[in-house]
Amino acid sequence: MLESMSDHIDGSLTCIAKLALSTIYYSIESNNLNDINNKYHYLSGYSQGDFLSKTSLESRIETCLIILCILNYAICKRKDLL
């Protein structure tokens, strides 16, 4: 589904990649919901969601790495996402 979405919906690859990378950075560097609005602006719309507030640090990072692996074929073609 991620592959199909990124192939056929303009901007979805950028959005998904930035969301995954921002989540990884947030999880490693802070993991504090109070820091999202100040340091991780891309995640501010998701700060009250279950993924950031109720999921363990390890599960968030693993999920985001899986997403990036799935989309690797397309991300490699886009230098702006590397």
Secondary structure, 3 states (H helix, E strand, C coil): CHHHHHHHCCCHHHHHHHHHHHHHHHHHHCCCHHHHHHHCHHHHHHCCCHHHHCCCHHHHHHHHHHHHHHCHHHHCCCHHHC
